[in-house]
Amino acid sequence: MKINILSPHIDDAAYCLALTISQCVNSRISVTIINCFTVTKWTIFYVPGDVNEITSLRKKEDAEFYKCYDTPIHIINLDLQDAPLRNGYIFQFKPLEPDEWQVVNEIKNYLSKNLDGILFCPLAIGNHVDHAICREAVIQLYHQIPVIFFEDLPYASRITESEVLAEIKSLEERLQVELINEIQSLRNCTINKEQNIRLYRTQITDEICSEIITHMKNLSGERLWGEPKLIDQLKKSLICT
Protein backbone atom coordinates (compact mmCIF):
# COMPACT_ATOMS: atom_id res chain seq x y z
CA MET A 1 0.00 0.00 0.00
CA LYS A 2 1.06 3.57 -0.72
CA ILE A 3 -0.46 6.65 0.89
CA ASN A 4 -0.47 10.11 -0.70
CA ILE A 5 -1.60 13.07 1.40
CA LEU A 6 -2.90 16.14 -0.40
CA SER A 7 -1.89 18.94 1.94
CA PRO A 8 -3.20 22.36 0.89
CA HIS A 9 -0.34 24.11 2.68
CA ILE A 10 2.88 23.23 4.37
CA ASP A 11 1.70 22.16 7.87
CA ASP A 12 -1.83 20.92 7.06
CA ALA A 13 -0.86 17.25 6.78
CA ALA A 14 1.03 17.50 10.06
CA TYR A 15 -1.80 19.22 11.95
CA CYS A 16 -4.43 16.80 10.67
CA LEU A 17 -2.58 13.49 10.26
CA ALA A 18 0.60 13.36 12.35
CA LEU A 19 -0.59 10.23 14.20
CA THR A 20 -1.88 8.56 11.05
CA ILE A 21 1.44 9.17 9.29
CA SER A 22 3.24 7.62 12.27
CA GLN A 23 1.01 4.54 12.10
CA CYS A 24 1.66 4.23 8.36
CA VAL A 25 5.45 4.44 8.56
CA ASN A 26 5.49 2.06 11.53
CA SER A 27 3.44 -0.36 9.40
CA ARG A 28 5.97 0.01 6.54
CA ILE A 29 3.53 1.89 4.34
CA SER A 30 5.09 4.41 1.96
CA VAL A 31 3.90 7.99 2.57
CA THR A 32 4.12 10.91 0.14
CA ILE A 33 3.13 14.45 1.09
CA ILE A 34 1.86 16.61 -1.78
CA ASN A 35 2.02 20.23 -0.59
CA CYS A 36 0.02 22.41 -2.97
CA PHE A 37 0.11 26.11 -2.09
CA THR A 38 3.72 26.49 -1.02
CA VAL A 39 4.58 29.90 -2.49
CA THR A 40 3.62 32.23 0.32
CA LYS A 41 4.40 35.17 2.54
CA TRP A 42 1.89 34.10 5.19
CA THR A 43 3.06 33.81 8.81
CA ILE A 44 1.03 33.93 12.02
CA PHE A 45 3.18 36.80 13.31
CA TYR A 46 5.57 39.20 11.59
CA VAL A 47 8.63 37.54 10.11
CA PRO A 48 10.99 39.66 8.01
CA GLY A 49 11.60 38.51 4.47
CA ASP A 50 10.13 38.49 0.98
CA VAL A 51 8.06 35.73 -0.64
CA ASN A 52 11.10 33.66 -1.57
CA GLU A 53 12.56 33.89 1.93
CA ILE A 54 9.28 33.04 3.71
CA THR A 55 8.59 30.20 1.28
CA SER A 56 12.06 28.78 1.92
CA LEU A 57 11.65 29.13 5.70
CA ARG A 58 8.35 27.28 5.67
CA LYS A 59 9.80 24.46 3.59
CA LYS A 60 12.61 24.14 6.14
CA GLU A 61 10.05 23.87 8.95
CA ASP A 62 8.26 21.16 6.98
CA ALA A 63 11.44 19.18 6.42
CA GLU A 64 12.28 19.49 10.13
CA PHE A 65 8.85 18.09 11.07
CA TYR A 66 9.15 15.03 8.83
CA LYS A 67 12.58 14.22 10.24
CA CYS A 68 10.67 13.26 13.41
CA TYR A 69 9.71 9.98 11.73
CA ASP A 70 12.04 7.03 11.62
CA THR A 71 11.31 6.45 7.93
CA PRO A 72 11.96 9.03 5.17
CA ILE A 73 8.81 10.81 4.00
CA HIS A 74 8.67 11.84 0.35
CA ILE A 75 7.70 15.53 0.05
CA ILE A 76 6.47 17.06 -3.20
CA ASN A 77 5.90 20.81 -3.40
CA LEU A 78 3.68 21.93 -6.27
CA ASP A 79 4.72 25.57 -5.69
CA LEU A 80 1.33 27.13 -6.35
CA GLN A 81 0.65 30.58 -4.91
CA ASP A 82 -1.47 30.58 -1.77
CA ALA A 83 -4.73 32.52 -1.48
CA PRO A 84 -3.35 35.72 0.11
CA LEU A 85 -0.89 36.10 -2.78
CA ARG A 86 -3.39 35.13 -5.49
CA ASN A 87 -6.42 37.13 -4.50
CA GLY A 88 -5.98 38.73 -1.09
CA TYR A 89 -8.62 36.67 0.73
CA ILE A 90 -8.53 33.32 2.51
CA PHE A 91 -12.08 32.14 3.18
CA GLN A 92 -14.53 31.13 0.48
CA PHE A 93 -17.92 32.84 0.69
CA LYS A 94 -18.75 32.64 -3.02
CA PRO A 95 -18.29 30.21 -5.92
CA LEU A 96 -14.77 29.66 -7.20
CA GLU A 97 -13.53 32.30 -9.62
CA PRO A 98 -12.28 31.39 -13.13
CA ASP A 99 -8.64 31.71 -12.07
CA GLU A 100 -9.34 29.40 -9.11
CA TRP A 101 -10.84 26.82 -11.46
CA GLN A 102 -7.58 26.95 -13.39
CA VAL A 103 -5.77 25.96 -10.18
CA VAL A 104 -8.31 23.16 -9.62
CA ASN A 105 -7.40 21.83 -13.05
CA GLU A 106 -3.65 22.12 -12.36
CA ILE A 107 -3.97 19.98 -9.24
CA LYS A 108 -6.36 17.57 -10.95
CA ASN A 109 -3.96 17.12 -13.88
CA TYR A 110 -1.01 16.53 -11.55
CA LEU A 111 -2.92 13.87 -9.60
CA SER A 112 -4.26 12.11 -12.67
CA LYS A 113 -0.75 11.77 -14.10
CA ASN A 114 1.27 11.04 -10.96
CA LEU A 115 -0.90 9.39 -8.33
CA ASP A 116 0.03 5.89 -7.17
CA GLY A 117 -1.93 4.52 -4.21
CA ILE A 118 -4.60 5.90 -1.88
CA LEU A 119 -5.10 9.66 -1.75
CA PHE A 120 -5.94 11.39 1.53
CA CYS A 121 -7.88 14.59 0.80
CA PRO A 122 -9.04 17.44 3.07
CA LEU A 123 -12.78 17.74 3.67
CA ALA A 124 -12.42 21.54 3.36
CA ILE A 125 -14.11 22.13 6.71
CA GLY A 126 -13.74 25.82 7.52
CA ASN A 127 -14.16 27.14 3.98
CA HIS A 128 -10.49 28.00 3.41
CA VAL A 129 -10.47 28.54 -0.34
CA ASP A 130 -7.20 26.65 -0.85
CA HIS A 131 -8.65 23.61 0.93
CA ALA A 132 -11.81 23.92 -1.18
CA ILE A 133 -9.73 23.98 -4.37
CA CYS A 134 -7.89 20.80 -3.33
CA ARG A 135 -11.14 19.03 -2.51
CA GLU A 136 -12.74 20.10 -5.79
CA ALA A 137 -9.80 18.71 -7.78
CA VAL A 138 -10.19 15.38 -6.00
CA ILE A 139 -13.98 15.29 -6.37
CA GLN A 140 -13.56 15.55 -10.13
CA LEU A 141 -11.33 12.45 -10.02
CA TYR A 142 -13.16 10.67 -7.21
CA HIS A 143 -14.51 7.69 -9.12
CA GLN A 144 -11.13 7.10 -10.81
CA ILE A 145 -8.89 6.99 -7.71
CA PRO A 146 -9.15 5.60 -4.14
CA VAL A 147 -9.84 8.53 -1.79
CA ILE A 148 -10.04 8.88 1.98
CA PHE A 149 -10.99 12.25 3.49
CA PHE A 150 -9.55 13.85 6.63
CA GLU A 151 -10.80 16.61 8.92
CA ASP A 152 -9.15 20.00 8.51
CA LEU A 153 -7.54 21.35 11.66
CA PRO A 154 -7.85 23.59 13.53
CA TYR A 155 -11.09 24.37 11.64
CA ALA A 156 -12.90 21.13 12.53
CA SER A 157 -12.36 21.90 16.21
CA ARG A 158 -14.28 25.18 15.82
CA ILE A 159 -17.61 23.64 14.80
CA THR A 160 -19.98 21.18 16.47
CA GLU A 161 -20.12 17.45 15.80
CA SER A 162 -23.51 17.89 14.12
CA GLU A 163 -21.97 20.46 11.77
CA VAL A 164 -19.17 18.03 10.89
CA LEU A 165 -21.74 15.34 10.14
CA ALA A 166 -23.71 17.78 7.99
CA GLU A 167 -20.53 18.37 5.94
CA ILE A 168 -20.17 14.61 5.49
CA LYS A 169 -23.80 14.18 4.47
CA SER A 170 -23.46 16.93 1.86
CA LEU A 171 -20.35 15.27 0.44
CA GLU A 172 -22.06 11.84 0.39
CA GLU A 173 -24.95 13.30 -1.59
CA ARG A 174 -22.63 14.95 -4.07
CA LEU A 175 -20.54 11.81 -4.60
CA GLN A 176 -23.49 9.41 -4.30
CA VAL A 177 -21.58 7.17 -1.88
CA GLU A 178 -21.66 6.11 1.77
CA LEU A 179 -18.79 7.39 3.91
CA ILE A 180 -17.93 5.81 7.25
CA ASN A 181 -15.36 6.99 9.75
CA GLU A 182 -12.32 5.36 11.26
CA ILE A 183 -10.31 6.87 14.10
CA GLN A 184 -6.56 6.39 13.97
CA SER A 185 -5.67 6.14 17.63
CA LEU A 186 -2.49 6.75 19.60
CA ARG A 187 -1.54 3.08 19.34
CA ASN A 188 1.52 2.22 17.24
CA CYS A 189 2.55 5.88 17.16
CA THR A 190 6.08 7.03 17.90
CA ILE A 191 5.50 10.75 17.65
CA ASN A 192 4.51 13.41 20.15
CA LYS A 193 2.00 15.36 18.10
CA GLU A 194 1.84 18.43 20.35
CA GLN A 195 5.59 18.74 20.58
CA ASN A 196 6.28 18.16 16.91
CA ILE A 197 3.63 20.37 15.30
CA ARG A 198 5.22 23.24 17.20
CA LEU A 199 8.13 22.92 14.76
CA TYR A 200 6.01 25.02 12.40
CA ARG A 201 7.17 28.05 14.36
CA THR A 202 5.96 30.68 11.88
CA GLN A 203 2.46 29.18 11.74
CA ILE A 204 1.36 27.98 15.16
CA THR A 205 0.35 29.63 18.41
CA ASP A 206 -0.46 28.14 21.79
CA GLU A 207 -4.16 28.62 21.01
CA ILE A 208 -4.01 26.83 17.64
CA CYS A 209 -1.94 24.01 19.13
CA SER A 210 -4.47 23.65 21.94
CA GLU A 211 -7.36 23.44 19.44
CA ILE A 212 -5.62 20.69 17.47
CA ILE A 213 -4.66 18.64 20.51
CA THR A 214 -8.09 19.08 22.15
CA HIS A 215 -9.74 17.77 18.98
CA MET A 216 -7.37 14.79 19.02
CA LYS A 217 -8.13 14.06 22.67
CA ASN A 218 -11.89 14.38 22.18
CA LEU A 219 -11.75 11.80 19.39
CA SER A 220 -8.95 9.73 20.98
CA GLY A 221 -7.10 10.09 17.68
CA GLU A 222 -7.53 11.41 14.14
CA ARG A 223 -10.72 10.75 12.20
CA LEU A 224 -10.78 9.62 8.59
CA TRP A 225 -13.80 9.26 6.31
CA GLY A 226 -14.11 6.91 3.34
CA GLU A 227 -16.12 4.21 1.65
CA PRO A 228 -16.35 1.02 3.78
CA LYS A 229 -14.19 -1.19 1.53
CA LEU A 230 -11.36 1.33 1.41
CA ILE A 231 -11.48 2.02 5.15
CA ASP A 232 -11.35 -1.74 5.76
CA GLN A 233 -8.37 -2.07 3.41
CA LEU A 234 -6.53 0.66 5.32
CA LYS A 235 -7.32 -0.89 8.71
CA LYS A 236 -5.96 -4.27 7.61
CA SER A 237 -2.73 -2.67 6.43
CA LEU A 238 -2.04 -0.84 9.70
CA ILE A 239 -0.46 -2.72 12.57
CA CYS A 240 -2.34 -2.74 15.91
CA THR A 241 -5.27 -0.53 14.87
C-alpha positions as CSV (number, residue, x, y, z in Angstrom):
1,M,0.0,0.0,0.0
2,K,1.1,3.6,-0.7
3,I,-0.5,6.7,0.9
4,N,-0.5,10.1,-0.7
5,I,-1.6,13.1,1.4
6,L,-2.9,16.1,-0.4
7,S,-1.9,18.9,1.9
8,P,-3.2,22.4,0.9
9,H,-0.3,24.1,2.7
10,I,2.9,23.2,4.4
11,D,1.7,22.2,7.9
12,D,-1.8,20.9,7.1
13,A,-0.9,17.3,6.8
14,A,1.0,17.5,10.1
15,Y,-1.8,19.2,11.9
16,C,-4.4,16.8,10.7
17,L,-2.6,13.5,10.3
18,A,0.6,13.4,12.4
19,L,-0.6,10.2,14.2
20,T,-1.9,8.6,11.0
21,I,1.4,9.2,9.3
22,S,3.2,7.6,12.3
23,Q,1.0,4.5,12.1
24,C,1.7,4.2,8.4
25,V,5.4,4.4,8.6
26,N,5.5,2.1,11.5
27,S,3.4,-0.4,9.4
28,R,6.0,0.0,6.5
29,I,3.5,1.9,4.3
30,S,5.1,4.4,2.0
31,V,3.9,8.0,2.6
32,T,4.1,10.9,0.1
33,I,3.1,14.5,1.1
34,I,1.9,16.6,-1.8
35,N,2.0,20.2,-0.6
36,C,0.0,22.4,-3.0
37,F,0.1,26.1,-2.1
38,T,3.7,26.5,-1.0
39,V,4.6,29.9,-2.5
40,T,3.6,32.2,0.3
41,K,4.4,35.2,2.5
42,W,1.9,34.1,5.2
43,T,3.1,33.8,8.8
44,I,1.0,33.9,12.0
45,F,3.2,36.8,13.3
46,Y,5.6,39.2,11.6
47,V,8.6,37.5,10.1
48,P,11.0,39.7,8.0
49,G,11.6,38.5,4.5
50,D,10.1,38.5,1.0
51,V,8.1,35.7,-0.6
52,N,11.1,33.7,-1.6
53,E,12.6,33.9,1.9
54,I,9.3,33.0,3.7
55,T,8.6,30.2,1.3
56,S,12.1,28.8,1.9
57,L,11.7,29.1,5.7
58,R,8.4,27.3,5.7
59,K,9.8,24.5,3.6
60,K,12.6,24.1,6.1
61,E,10.0,23.9,8.9
62,D,8.3,21.2,7.0
63,A,11.4,19.2,6.4
64,E,12.3,19.5,10.1
65,F,8.9,18.1,11.1
66,Y,9.2,15.0,8.8
67,K,12.6,14.2,10.2
68,C,10.7,13.3,13.4
69,Y,9.7,10.0,11.7
70,D,12.0,7.0,11.6
71,T,11.3,6.5,7.9
72,P,12.0,9.0,5.2
73,I,8.8,10.8,4.0
74,H,8.7,11.8,0.3
75,I,7.7,15.5,0.1
76,I,6.5,17.1,-3.2
77,N,5.9,20.8,-3.4
78,L,3.7,21.9,-6.3
79,D,4.7,25.6,-5.7
80,L,1.3,27.1,-6.3
81,Q,0.7,30.6,-4.9
82,D,-1.5,30.6,-1.8
83,A,-4.7,32.5,-1.5
84,P,-3.3,35.7,0.1
85,L,-0.9,36.1,-2.8
86,R,-3.4,35.1,-5.5
87,N,-6.4,37.1,-4.5
88,G,-6.0,38.7,-1.1
89,Y,-8.6,36.7,0.7
90,I,-8.5,33.3,2.5
91,F,-12.1,32.1,3.2
92,Q,-14.5,31.1,0.5
93,F,-17.9,32.8,0.7
94,K,-18.8,32.6,-3.0
95,P,-18.3,30.2,-5.9
96,L,-14.8,29.7,-7.2
97,E,-13.5,32.3,-9.6
98,P,-12.3,31.4,-13.1
99,D,-8.6,31.7,-12.1
100,E,-9.3,29.4,-9.1
101,W,-10.8,26.8,-11.5
102,Q,-7.6,26.9,-13.4
103,V,-5.8,26.0,-10.2
104,V,-8.3,23.2,-9.6
105,N,-7.4,21.8,-13.1
106,E,-3.7,22.1,-12.4
107,I,-4.0,20.0,-9.2
108,K,-6.4,17.6,-11.0
109,N,-4.0,17.1,-13.9
110,Y,-1.0,16.5,-11.6
111,L,-2.9,13.9,-9.6
112,S,-4.3,12.1,-12.7
113,K,-0.7,11.8,-14.1
114,N,1.3,11.0,-11.0
115,L,-0.9,9.4,-8.3
116,D,0.0,5.9,-7.2
117,G,-1.9,4.5,-4.2
118,I,-4.6,5.9,-1.9
119,L,-5.1,9.7,-1.7
120,F,-5.9,11.4,1.5
121,C,-7.9,14.6,0.8
122,P,-9.0,17.4,3.1
123,L,-12.8,17.7,3.7
124,A,-12.4,21.5,3.4
125,I,-14.1,22.1,6.7
126,G,-13.7,25.8,7.5
127,N,-14.2,27.1,4.0
128,H,-10.5,28.0,3.4
129,V,-10.5,28.5,-0.3
130,D,-7.2,26.7,-0.9
131,H,-8.6,23.6,0.9
132,A,-11.8,23.9,-1.2
133,I,-9.7,24.0,-4.4
134,C,-7.9,20.8,-3.3
135,R,-11.1,19.0,-2.5
136,E,-12.7,20.1,-5.8
137,A,-9.8,18.7,-7.8
138,V,-10.2,15.4,-6.0
139,I,-14.0,15.3,-6.4
140,Q,-13.6,15.5,-10.1
141,L,-11.3,12.4,-10.0
142,Y,-13.2,10.7,-7.2
143,H,-14.5,7.7,-9.1
144,Q,-11.1,7.1,-10.8
145,I,-8.9,7.0,-7.7
146,P,-9.2,5.6,-4.1
147,V,-9.8,8.5,-1.8
148,I,-10.0,8.9,2.0
149,F,-11.0,12.2,3.5
150,F,-9.5,13.9,6.6
151,E,-10.8,16.6,8.9
152,D,-9.1,20.0,8.5
153,L,-7.5,21.4,11.7
154,P,-7.9,23.6,13.5
155,Y,-11.1,24.4,11.6
156,A,-12.9,21.1,12.5
157,S,-12.4,21.9,16.2
158,R,-14.3,25.2,15.8
159,I,-17.6,23.6,14.8
160,T,-20.0,21.2,16.5
161,E,-20.1,17.5,15.8
162,S,-23.5,17.9,14.1
163,E,-22.0,20.5,11.8
164,V,-19.2,18.0,10.9
165,L,-21.7,15.3,10.1
166,A,-23.7,17.8,8.0
167,E,-20.5,18.4,5.9
168,I,-20.2,14.6,5.5
169,K,-23.8,14.2,4.5
170,S,-23.5,16.9,1.9
171,L,-20.4,15.3,0.4
172,E,-22.1,11.8,0.4
173,E,-24.9,13.3,-1.6
174,R,-22.6,14.9,-4.1
175,L,-20.5,11.8,-4.6
176,Q,-23.5,9.4,-4.3
177,V,-21.6,7.2,-1.9
178,E,-21.7,6.1,1.8
179,L,-18.8,7.4,3.9
180,I,-17.9,5.8,7.3
181,N,-15.4,7.0,9.7
182,E,-12.3,5.4,11.3
183,I,-10.3,6.9,14.1
184,Q,-6.6,6.4,14.0
185,S,-5.7,6.1,17.6
186,L,-2.5,6.7,19.6
187,R,-1.5,3.1,19.3
188,N,1.5,2.2,17.2
189,C,2.6,5.9,17.2
190,T,6.1,7.0,17.9
191,I,5.5,10.8,17.6
192,N,4.5,13.4,20.2
193,K,2.0,15.4,18.1
194,E,1.8,18.4,20.3
195,Q,5.6,18.7,20.6
196,N,6.3,18.2,16.9
197,I,3.6,20.4,15.3
198,R,5.2,23.2,17.2
199,L,8.1,22.9,14.8
200,Y,6.0,25.0,12.4
201,R,7.2,28.0,14.4
202,T,6.0,30.7,11.9
203,Q,2.5,29.2,11.7
204,I,1.4,28.0,15.2
205,T,0.4,29.6,18.4
206,D,-0.5,28.1,21.8
207,E,-4.2,28.6,21.0
208,I,-4.0,26.8,17.6
209,C,-1.9,24.0,19.1
210,S,-4.5,23.6,21.9
211,E,-7.4,23.4,19.4
212,I,-5.6,20.7,17.5
213,I,-4.7,18.6,20.5
214,T,-8.1,19.1,22.2
215,H,-9.7,17.8,19.0
216,M,-7.4,14.8,19.0
217,K,-8.1,14.1,22.7
218,N,-11.9,14.4,22.2
219,L,-11.8,11.8,19.4
220,S,-8.9,9.7,21.0
221,G,-7.1,10.1,17.7
222,E,-7.5,11.4,14.1
223,R,-10.7,10.8,12.2
224,L,-10.8,9.6,8.6
225,W,-13.8,9.3,6.3
226,G,-14.1,6.9,3.3
227,E,-16.1,4.2,1.7
228,P,-16.4,1.0,3.8
229,K,-14.2,-1.2,1.5
230,L,-11.4,1.3,1.4
231,I,-11.5,2.0,5.1
232,D,-11.3,-1.7,5.8
233,Q,-8.4,-2.1,3.4
234,L,-6.5,0.7,5.3
235,K,-7.3,-0.9,8.7
236,K,-6.0,-4.3,7.6
237,S,-2.7,-2.7,6.4
238,L,-2.0,-0.8,9.7
239,I,-0.5,-2.7,12.6
240,C,-2.3,-2.7,15.9
241,T,-5.3,-0.5,14.9
